[in-house]
Amino acid sequence: MDERRIGHAPRRIRVLVVDDNSDAAYLMGECLRATGHEVRVVSDSREAMEAARDQDPDAVILDIGMPFLDGFALARLLRADRRFDRCLIVAVSGYSDDTSRRLGREAGFDHHLAKPADVDEVIGLVDRAA
């Protein structure tokens, strides 16, 4: 992560990170916190909608390949709820082929990054949402 970014978010926003790989979720969350954002991390897709309703995030960083509900289903659920109309939803996933990207657009993702995602790119997207 570019150390010049630490604590320098244009505006502090609420970010929800959802990834069943708890280590990856934790790391992404810590990087976003270091830039000044308010971050909540969940590693269970079943908790994601409840967390989103509790936190009312401005941005969601979302894995696709998760048990129970995959990221496509979660993105569709978020987009179906009007309070998340303006929420930035970014896929960070190992599923990055053309079909997955098309399905992601159809589900409501604003951006689709392949794992391992460049942390600075994720931070840049979140900062632009701020």
N, C-alpha and C positions, 0 to 999 in steps of 0.2 A: 504494500500500500504506500502511496506517495505520502511521506510524512508531512508535507506542506498542507495536506488536507485536514490533519488532526484538529478537531475543534472548530473548523471553519465552514460549516454548512451555511449556505446563503440564508436559510431560514430553517429553524428546527421543525421537523415534521415527524409524524407518527408512522413508523414502519413495522409491518408484520412480516417476519421471516418464517416460512413453513417448509420444512424439509425433514423427511424421516431419518436422514443421516444426522444424528444429533450433533456430531462433531462439526460437520459442515455448517449446520444451522447456527451453532454457537459462534464459530469463527466469523461468519458473515455478520451476525448480530453485533459482535464486538467491534468489527471494522466500522460498521455504520454508527455505533455509539461513539466511537473515537472521533468521528467527524461532527458530532453534536446532535445527532438525531435521537429521538425517543424510540426505542426498539423493544418489541416483544417477540420472543422466539418460541415456536411450538414445533415439536417433532412428530406430532400425531395428526394426521389429516382429519380425524374425528373432532379434534379440538379447534381446528382452524376457523370454522364459521363462528363458534362461540367467542373465540379470541377476537375475531374481526368485529363482531357486534359490540364487544366490551371496549375495545381500543378505538374503534372508528378510524382505521388507518388511512393515511394519505397515499401510502404505497404498500404493495404486497410483493415480496420476493418469494416465488413459489416454485417448488420442485414439481415435476410432472409424475415421475414414476414412484408412487407411494401406494401402500396397501390401503384397503377400505375404500377411500375415494381418491382417485388420481387427480393430478393438478388440472386437467381439462375440466373435470366435473366441478372442482372447487372454483375455478375461474367462472364457469357458467353460473354457479350459485351466487357468486359475488355480483356478477353483472345483472342477475335477475333482481337484486335488491337495489332499489333506487338510491339508497344512501351511499352506494359505492360507485355511482355513475362516473364520478370524476377521479376515482382512485386509480393510480398507476399500478398496473399488474405486470410484473416481469417474470417470465419463465426462466429459471436457471436449471437446466436439465441435461442429462445424458442423451435424451431423445431430441436430436437436433437435425434429423433428416428432413427433406422437403415435405413429406407427409405430416410429420409432427409439427412443423412450423405452420403449415396450412391449418391443421386442426387447432393449433394454438390461437391463430388469428380468429378462427370461427368461434372459439370458446371465449374470446374477449381479452387475450393477452395483448398488451401494448408493445412489448419487446420479447424476444426469445434469444437467450444466450446459452451457448453450449458449456457444459461442465468440462473441465474446471473453468469457471467464469473468472474473468479478470476483475478483481475486486475494485480497481479504479474505475472500470467501466460501469459496474453496478452503482458505485457511489456517484458517478457522474449522472446517471439516469435519475437517481433519487434526488440529487441536488437540483437538477433541472425541474423536477416536480415541485421542489420547494419554491 
